[in-house]
Amino acid sequence: MKRIHPRSKHINIHTPNSQEL
């Protein structure tokens, strides 16, 4: 599994906490 970073835009789909939509 890849580490989910808040700065990641390509993983924002997997991160519900990502505010970069």
ABEGO torsion letter per residue (X at the ends): XBBBBAABAAAAAABAABABX
